[in-house]
């Protein structure tokens, strides 16, 4: 029997949270009839393209109507939600509508400690389970009083479609580095320019930065001093740039997960990330990538210099380990089974 499953999103955009909602519903297809409930935005077109139902919720009142309408029509429906307010509405629906399905609050993290983690304790009165997308996110929930027994860590994963592949390394050393990131303060993309200013010898590397955000103009101005850095802005198929790179650089020290690391693994590209946040949970130094000390420009610069001398065999071994992790720790079937178990377990 196919179980209805609604995934309620606080945003209609198509960033990591929305992409993972689509990937999760797609992975659960067959056992669950998935649908998206979200504000207006490109996630709805993406849902239709994936063969999923979607409901556009205009404003807070529209969201209340869409959510309550779904639960009234499908009293056995499972519900995944990302917003505290949406989970509170769903909790109230148990008494109002007799809804009896499983309720999962998925915590993807974010840039604001209180909004992303602190407010989750408001949901402790409701019979729901929390999903943390990384050990880092679990730690933040624990710090804000969410009991460990109510948290399940389920990693993000990639859809089955294979991205463009980087050929195997035949020459030693990294020469071309790519960054795929929002250009917001918390992402610390400016740390790259700090490293270029403080650590000599990095001018032989080429850096391609893809993304847009609040610091775009500031970073463009800084890039004028470095002819080996190019800011491309927002590019829809920027992930394809991974196949042309030798290394993915990620600089955010508080990344809740970091889906771009999995995209690099899939493309066969080694990664360099801070030794903190969700990125440090994904990348194991010397096994499937490298770390540098978070927020430390000199540490970043020195690690980049080491990468320029890395043997081809080492670079291939890192890429192979990343691909292997996609088949095990971050595999879609493995994570889907865990989501399915939660969705079949009414509170």
Secondary structure, DSSP 8 states (H G I E B T S, - for coil): --EEEEEE-S--S-SHHHHHHHHHHHHTBTTEEEEEEESSSTHHHHHHHTT-EEEE--HHHHHHHHHHHHHHH-TT-EEEE-SHHHHHHHHHHHHHH---S-EEEEE---S-HHHHTGGGGGGTTSS-EEEESSHHHHHHHHHTT--GGGEEE------SS---------SSS--EEEEE---SGGG-THHHHHHHHHSTTGGGSEEEEE--STTHHHHHHHHTT-TTEEEEE--TTGGGGGGG-SEEE---TT-S--HHHHHHHHHT-EEEEESSHHHHHH--BTTTBEEE-TT-HHHHHHHHHHHHT--HHHHHHHHHHHHHHHHTTT-HHHHHHHHHHHHT---
